[in-house]
């Protein structure tokens, strides 16, 4: 058995049916649109990670503690 209980023969049959239903031109457009959507999503996620890492926390105003394992928040 292959991917999730679907064998290679079943996958080929599904692919042939999809090509017959949508046509190759529509599938090419669909693939291009899907690829650009995934690329945009990945770009957004990496931009958000960069913003989170570079932005200092406004509430992180801590004073030095005598015990380095404990952190005392400044009042």
Secondary structure, 3 states (H helix, E strand, C coil): CCECCECHHHHHHHHHHHHHHHCHHHHHHHHHHHHHHHHHHHHHHHHHHHHHHHCCCCCCCEECCCCCCCCEECC
